[in-house]
Amino acid sequence: MTLTASSSTLQRVTIVTETFAPEINGVANTLGHLVRGLISRGIEVQVIRPRQNRNDLSTSQGKLHSITLPGLPIPGYNALRFGFPLIGRIRKAINRFAPQAIYVATEGPMGWAAVSAARASGITVLSGFHTNFHQYIEHYRLGALEGLAYRYLRYFHNRTNGTLVPTRIQRDELDAHGFHNVRVMARGVDSQLFSPQKRSAELRKQWGVREDDLVLLYVGRIAGEKNMDLALATYRRLLAADERVKLVLVGDGPALAGIREHYPAVICCGMQRGEDLARHYASGDVFLFPSKTDTFGNVVTEAMASGLAVVSFDYAAAHEHIHNGQNGMLAPFGDDQSYIRCAETLLDSPNLLRRLRQQACLHAGSISWNSIVDDFIQRLNGATAEVIQHGTEQNNTAKSRATV
């Protein structure tokens, strides 16, 4: 494909990802908002991804064109799949669609093949750094592989025209590790869906919770890499001080069975979506985000929009959006005891809790997905313009040499 100056106005964008709706995770959630935002602006979108089941076939509906290819379950994440590196099929699909730009959201075999196909076709390709796989490796005590994982990720992303990350901290970290052209693209939140207005006395009654009980809420994958041990330790400490404390878990994962066995009083609600998820958020009081591995954590801003006081380490989404003691509580990164003390402060200070919940909601109202989509389009347009300019300069240089 030969790029021309007119290619700087986006009409078609290809997104390659190994996870997409209806799968529930931060990457799929972010991509869903980006795809809907692009389509609402009249841009056609091609999504290339692994099949989620045997009936998940390629389809076209309006401006959304979904290409599904073979894949296999990810070990330990059976609900997710990784795609095969079918570079020939991916390149054929891309060239047929003829996008001005490609966004590769995941760094698996399918993402690798997509970057190779984009480079071979001369199409602008940006990548997303959505998951700290190298930190997951460390958590599962495979530390010997961490350096190898970082080298792979650096090589993968440096083959693209730029890498988009959700926070300034992550940009600085990747810059320090030799990643090139790293740019921040923030995340938004749907404040119409997630709102304190969705609080449900009926749902709290189903939980066996009284109005004056303090509900600690966790939403997300229930697994060791999400630091569930700290969430449970926080719950135990607060429960020892006040029997009104309850813990509600929303989500699924390999650690859930053990929690149910050893903590029968913990309320486990399973996976929730849409309005049901919004009701669960708003019916809590304090949101626990104990993770040390997330690149962002969309659940943080969703909890804030729902009017919860978030307790988090000072990194990722919390570092970007929470001011300690003003609209949430922050502990120094990795300091578990400080984290627990932050939660204890809210138990002992109901007026502070009330103020944090109000301010969290107000702040979340200023985080719009519309502005994030506009930024995404500008990033794609800007990268495309750089490729065109570079190609023009190379052509002019070649012509000058030919005439000498």
C-alpha positions as CSV (number, residue, x, y, z in Angstrom):
1,M,0.0,0.0,0.0
2,T,1.4,3.4,-0.9
3,L,0.5,6.2,1.5
4,T,-0.4,9.6,0.1
5,A,-1.0,13.0,1.7
6,S,-4.8,12.3,1.8
7,S,-4.2,9.3,4.1
8,S,-3.7,11.7,7.0
9,T,-7.5,11.9,7.4
10,L,-8.7,8.7,8.9
11,Q,-11.4,6.8,7.1
12,R,-10.5,3.2,8.0
13,V,-8.6,1.9,11.1
14,T,-7.6,-1.7,11.8
15,I,-7.4,-2.9,15.4
16,V,-5.6,-6.2,16.2
17,T,-6.2,-7.7,19.6
18,E,-6.3,-11.0,21.4
19,T,-9.1,-9.9,23.6
20,F,-12.4,-8.2,22.8
21,A,-16.0,-7.9,24.0
22,P,-17.9,-9.7,25.4
23,E,-14.7,-10.8,27.3
24,I,-14.4,-8.8,30.5
25,N,-11.1,-7.2,31.2
26,G,-9.5,-3.7,31.0
27,V,-8.2,-4.2,27.5
28,A,-11.5,-5.3,26.0
29,N,-13.3,-2.5,27.9
30,T,-10.9,0.2,26.5
31,L,-11.1,-1.2,23.0
32,G,-14.9,-1.3,23.1
33,H,-15.0,2.4,23.9
34,L,-12.4,3.3,21.2
35,V,-14.2,1.2,18.5
36,R,-17.6,2.8,19.4
37,G,-16.0,6.2,19.4
38,L,-14.4,5.8,16.0
39,I,-17.6,4.5,14.4
40,S,-19.6,7.3,15.9
41,R,-17.2,9.7,14.0
42,G,-17.9,8.0,10.7
43,I,-14.6,5.9,10.7
44,E,-14.8,2.3,9.5
45,V,-13.1,-0.2,11.9
46,Q,-11.7,-3.6,11.2
47,V,-11.1,-5.7,14.3
48,I,-8.9,-8.8,13.8
49,R,-8.9,-11.1,16.8
50,P,-9.0,-14.8,17.8
51,R,-12.3,-16.7,17.7
52,Q,-13.9,-16.9,21.1
53,N,-15.8,-20.0,20.3
54,R,-16.6,-22.2,17.2
55,N,-19.7,-20.0,16.4
56,D,-17.7,-16.8,16.5
57,L,-17.4,-16.1,12.8
58,S,-16.2,-13.1,10.8
59,T,-19.0,-10.6,10.3
60,S,-19.6,-7.0,9.0
61,Q,-22.2,-4.8,10.6
62,G,-22.4,-1.2,9.4
63,K,-18.9,0.3,9.9
64,L,-17.6,-2.6,12.1
65,H,-15.9,-5.4,10.3
66,S,-14.8,-8.3,12.5
67,I,-12.2,-10.8,11.3
68,T,-11.9,-13.9,13.5
69,L,-8.9,-16.3,13.2
70,P,-7.9,-19.5,15.1
71,G,-6.6,-19.3,18.6
72,L,-5.9,-21.3,21.7
73,P,-6.8,-20.6,25.4
74,I,-4.2,-18.8,27.4
75,P,-2.9,-21.0,30.3
76,G,-4.3,-19.8,33.5
77,Y,-6.7,-17.5,31.6
78,N,-9.0,-20.1,30.0
79,A,-11.6,-17.4,29.2
80,L,-9.0,-15.6,27.0
81,R,-7.3,-16.8,23.9
82,F,-4.1,-16.0,22.0
83,G,-4.1,-16.0,18.2
84,F,-1.8,-17.8,15.9
85,P,0.8,-15.8,14.0
86,L,-1.0,-16.2,10.6
87,I,0.8,-13.4,8.9
88,G,-0.4,-14.3,5.4
89,R,-4.1,-14.2,6.4
90,I,-3.7,-11.1,8.5
91,R,-1.8,-9.3,5.8
92,K,-4.4,-10.3,3.2
93,A,-7.3,-9.1,5.5
94,I,-5.5,-5.8,6.2
95,N,-4.7,-5.1,2.5
96,R,-8.2,-5.9,1.5
97,F,-9.6,-3.4,4.0
98,A,-6.8,-0.8,3.2
99,P,-6.7,1.1,6.5
100,Q,-4.8,4.3,6.9
101,A,-3.5,3.1,10.3
102,I,-3.3,0.0,12.4
103,Y,-3.5,-0.3,16.2
104,V,-2.1,-3.5,17.7
105,A,-3.3,-3.8,21.3
106,T,-1.7,-7.0,22.4
107,E,1.8,-8.4,22.1
108,G,1.0,-12.0,21.5
109,P,1.6,-14.1,18.3
110,M,-1.3,-12.5,16.5
111,G,0.0,-9.0,17.4
112,W,3.5,-9.9,16.2
113,A,2.1,-11.1,12.9
114,A,0.1,-7.9,12.5
115,V,3.1,-5.7,13.1
116,S,5.0,-7.6,10.5
117,A,2.1,-7.4,8.0
118,A,1.8,-3.6,8.6
119,R,5.5,-3.0,8.1
120,A,5.5,-5.2,4.9
121,S,2.6,-3.2,3.6
122,G,4.0,0.2,4.5
123,I,1.0,1.0,6.8
124,T,1.4,3.1,10.0
125,V,1.1,0.9,13.1
126,L,0.9,2.0,16.7
127,S,1.0,-0.5,19.6
128,G,-0.6,-0.4,23.0
129,F,1.1,-1.4,26.3
130,H,-1.9,-2.6,28.2
131,T,-0.6,-5.4,30.5
132,N,2.5,-5.7,32.6
133,F,3.3,-9.3,31.5
134,H,6.8,-9.0,32.9
135,Q,5.5,-8.3,36.3
136,Y,3.0,-11.2,36.1
137,I,6.1,-13.4,35.4
138,E,7.7,-12.1,38.5
139,H,4.6,-12.7,40.6
140,Y,4.4,-16.4,39.5
141,R,8.1,-16.8,40.6
142,L,9.4,-17.1,37.1
143,G,11.8,-14.3,37.6
144,A,14.5,-15.8,35.4
145,L,12.1,-15.1,32.5
146,E,11.5,-11.4,33.4
147,G,14.5,-10.0,31.6
148,L,13.7,-12.1,28.5
149,A,10.1,-10.8,28.6
150,Y,11.2,-7.2,28.8
151,R,13.6,-7.7,25.8
152,Y,10.8,-9.2,23.8
153,L,8.4,-6.4,24.7
154,R,10.9,-3.8,23.9
155,Y,11.7,-5.4,20.5
156,F,8.0,-5.8,19.7
157,H,7.1,-2.2,20.4
158,N,10.1,-0.7,18.8
159,R,9.1,-2.3,15.5
160,T,6.0,0.0,15.6
161,N,5.7,3.7,14.9
162,G,4.9,4.4,18.5
163,T,3.6,2.9,21.7
164,L,0.6,4.2,23.6
165,V,0.5,3.9,27.4
166,P,-2.2,5.0,29.9
167,T,0.0,6.8,32.4
168,R,3.0,9.1,32.7
169,I,4.7,6.8,35.1
170,Q,4.6,4.0,32.6
171,R,5.8,6.2,29.8
172,D,8.8,7.2,32.0
173,E,9.5,3.5,32.9
174,L,9.4,2.3,29.3
175,D,11.5,5.3,28.2
176,A,14.1,4.2,30.8
177,H,14.1,0.7,29.4
178,G,14.8,1.7,25.8
179,F,11.3,1.8,24.4
180,H,11.0,4.4,21.6
181,N,8.2,6.9,20.8
182,V,6.2,6.2,23.9
183,R,3.2,8.5,24.3
184,V,0.4,8.8,26.9
185,M,-3.1,8.1,25.9
186,A,-5.3,8.3,29.0
187,R,-8.5,6.4,29.8
188,G,-12.0,7.6,30.3
189,V,-15.0,6.5,32.3
190,D,-18.7,6.2,31.5
191,S,-20.2,8.4,34.2
192,Q,-23.7,7.8,32.9
193,L,-23.4,4.1,33.4
194,F,-21.4,4.2,36.6
195,S,-23.1,6.6,39.0
196,P,-24.1,6.8,42.7
197,Q,-27.7,6.9,41.5
198,K,-27.4,3.1,40.8
199,R,-27.0,2.3,44.5
200,S,-29.5,-0.4,45.4
201,A,-30.9,-1.0,48.8
202,E,-32.4,-4.2,47.4
203,L,-29.0,-5.5,46.3
204,R,-27.5,-4.7,49.7
205,K,-30.3,-6.6,51.3
206,Q,-29.5,-9.6,49.1
207,W,-26.0,-9.4,50.4
208,G,-27.3,-9.5,53.9
209,V,-25.9,-6.0,54.5
210,R,-27.5,-3.3,56.6
211,E,-27.5,0.4,55.5
212,D,-25.0,1.3,58.2
213,D,-22.6,-1.6,57.4
214,L,-19.3,-0.8,55.7
215,V,-19.0,-2.7,52.4
216,L,-15.5,-3.2,51.0
217,L,-15.8,-3.9,47.3
218,Y,-13.4,-5.5,44.9
219,V,-14.1,-5.8,41.2
220,G,-11.8,-7.7,38.8
221,R,-10.0,-10.9,38.2
222,I,-9.7,-12.9,41.4
223,A,-6.2,-14.2,41.1
224,G,-2.9,-14.0,42.9
225,E,-1.3,-11.4,40.6
226,K,-4.1,-9.0,41.6
227,N,-2.8,-9.1,45.2
228,M,-5.9,-10.7,46.7
229,D,-4.0,-11.5,49.8
230,L,-3.8,-7.8,50.7
231,A,-7.5,-7.3,50.0
232,L,-8.2,-10.2,52.4
233,A,-5.7,-8.9,55.0
234,T,-7.4,-5.5,54.9
235,Y,-10.8,-7.1,55.4
236,R,-9.6,-9.1,58.4
237,R,-8.0,-6.1,60.0
238,L,-11.1,-3.9,59.7
239,L,-13.5,-6.8,60.6
240,A,-11.5,-7.3,63.8
241,A,-12.2,-3.6,64.7
242,D,-15.9,-3.5,63.7
243,E,-18.2,-6.4,62.9
244,R,-20.2,-4.2,60.5
245,V,-17.5,-4.6,57.9
246,K,-18.4,-6.8,54.9
247,L,-16.3,-7.8,51.8
248,V,-18.0,-8.2,48.4
249,L,-16.1,-9.7,45.5
250,V,-17.3,-9.2,41.9
251,G,-15.5,-11.3,39.3
252,D,-14.0,-14.7,38.8
253,G,-10.6,-16.3,38.7
254,P,-8.5,-19.2,40.1
255,A,-8.3,-17.8,43.6
256,L,-12.1,-17.6,44.1
257,A,-12.6,-21.3,45.2
258,G,-10.0,-20.9,47.9
259,I,-11.5,-17.7,49.2
260,R,-15.0,-19.3,49.3
261,E,-13.5,-22.2,51.3
262,H,-11.5,-20.2,53.8
263,Y,-13.7,-17.0,54.0
264,P,-17.4,-18.2,54.0
265,A,-18.5,-14.8,55.1
266,V,-17.1,-13.1,52.0
267,I,-19.9,-12.3,49.5
268,C,-19.0,-13.6,46.1
269,C,-21.1,-12.2,43.2
270,G,-19.4,-13.7,40.2
271,M,-19.0,-11.8,36.9
272,Q,-21.3,-8.8,36.3
273,R,-21.9,-6.7,33.2
274,G,-23.6,-3.4,32.3
275,E,-26.3,-2.1,34.6
276,D,-25.8,-5.0,37.0
277,L,-22.1,-4.2,37.3
278,A,-23.0,-0.5,37.9
279,R,-25.5,-1.5,40.7
280,H,-22.8,-3.6,42.4
281,Y,-20.3,-0.7,42.2
282,A,-22.7,1.9,43.6
283,S,-23.9,-0.4,46.4
284,G,-20.5,-0.6,48.0
285,D,-18.8,2.0,50.2
286,V,-15.0,1.6,49.9
287,F,-13.2,0.2,46.8
288,L,-10.1,-1.9,47.3
289,F,-7.6,-1.8,44.5
290,P,-4.6,-3.7,45.9
291,S,-3.0,-4.6,42.6
292,K,0.7,-3.9,41.9
293,T,0.7,-5.2,38.3
294,D,-2.0,-3.3,36.4
295,T,-0.9,-0.8,33.8
296,F,-4.0,1.3,34.6
297,G,-7.0,-0.2,36.2
298,N,-10.3,1.0,34.6
299,V,-12.0,-0.3,37.8
300,V,-10.5,2.6,39.7
301,T,-12.2,5.3,37.7
302,E,-15.4,3.2,37.5
303,A,-15.5,3.0,41.3
304,M,-14.9,6.8,41.6
305,A,-17.7,7.5,39.2
306,S,-19.9,5.2,41.3
307,G,-19.2,7.3,44.4
308,L,-16.8,5.0,46.2
309,A,-13.7,5.9,48.2
310,V,-10.8,4.1,46.6
311,V,-7.9,2.7,48.5
312,S,-5.0,2.1,46.2
313,F,-1.2,2.2,46.0
314,D,0.1,5.4,44.5
315,Y,0.5,4.2,40.9
316,A,-1.4,3.5,37.7
317,A,-4.9,5.0,37.5
318,A,-4.9,6.0,41.1
319,H,-1.7,8.1,40.7
320,E,-3.3,9.9,37.7
321,H,-6.7,10.6,39.3
322,I,-6.5,10.4,43.1
323,H,-5.2,13.1,45.5
324,N,-4.6,11.4,48.8
325,G,-7.2,12.4,51.4
326,Q,-9.1,14.5,49.0
327,N,-10.9,12.1,46.6
328,G,-9.4,8.8,47.7
329,M,-6.7,7.2,49.7
330,L,-3.2,6.4,48.5
331,A,-0.4,4.3,50.1
332,P,3.2,4.3,49.0
333,F,3.7,1.7,46.3
334,G,4.3,-1.7,47.8
335,D,3.8,-0.6,51.5
336,D,1.1,-3.1,52.5
337,Q,0.8,-1.8,56.1
338,S,0.2,1.7,54.9
339,Y,-2.4,0.4,52.5
340,I,-4.3,-1.3,55.4
341,R,-4.0,1.9,57.5
342,C,-5.6,3.9,54.7
343,A,-8.6,1.6,54.9
344,E,-8.6,1.8,58.7
345,T,-8.7,5.6,58.5
346,L,-12.0,5.4,56.5
347,L,-13.5,3.0,59.0
348,D,-12.7,5.5,61.9
349,S,-13.7,8.7,60.0
350,P,-17.2,8.5,58.5
351,N,-17.1,12.2,57.7
352,L,-13.9,11.8,55.7
353,L,-15.4,8.8,53.9
354,R,-18.5,10.8,53.0
355,R,-16.4,13.6,51.6
356,L,-14.0,11.4,49.6
357,R,-17.0,9.6,48.0
358,Q,-18.5,12.9,46.9
359,Q,-15.2,14.3,45.5
360,A,-14.4,11.0,43.7
361,C,-17.7,11.2,41.9
362,L,-17.1,14.9,40.9
363,H,-13.6,14.1,39.6
364,A,-14.8,11.2,37.5
365,G,-17.4,13.3,35.9
366,S,-14.5,15.3,34.2
367,I,-13.0,12.1,32.6
368,S,-14.7,11.7,29.2
369,W,-14.3,8.9,26.8
370,N,-15.1,11.4,24.0
371,S,-11.9,13.3,24.6
372,I,-9.9,10.0,24.8
373,V,-11.2,8.9,21.4
374,D,-10.3,12.3,19.9
375,D,-6.8,11.9,21.4
376,F,-6.6,8.4,19.9
377,I,-7.5,9.7,16.4
378,Q,-5.0,12.5,16.7
379,R,-2.3,10.0,17.7
380,L,-3.1,7.8,14.7
381,N,-3.2,10.8,12.3
382,G,0.0,12.2,13.7
383,A,1.9,8.9,13.3
384,T,0.5,8.6,9.8
385,A,1.7,12.1,8.9
386,E,5.2,11.3,10.3
387,V,5.4,8.2,8.1
388,I,4.3,10.1,5.0
389,Q,6.8,12.9,5.7
390,H,9.6,10.4,6.3
391,G,8.7,8.6,3.1
392,T,8.6,11.9,1.2
393,E,12.1,12.9,2.6
394,Q,13.5,9.5,1.5
395,N,12.1,9.8,-2.0
396,N,13.5,13.3,-2.3
397,T,16.9,12.1,-1.1
398,A,16.8,9.3,-3.6
399,K,15.9,11.6,-6.4
400,S,18.7,14.0,-5.5
401,R,21.3,11.2,-5.5
402,A,20.0,10.0,-8.8
403,T,20.5,13.5,-10.4
404,V,24.0,14.0,-9.0
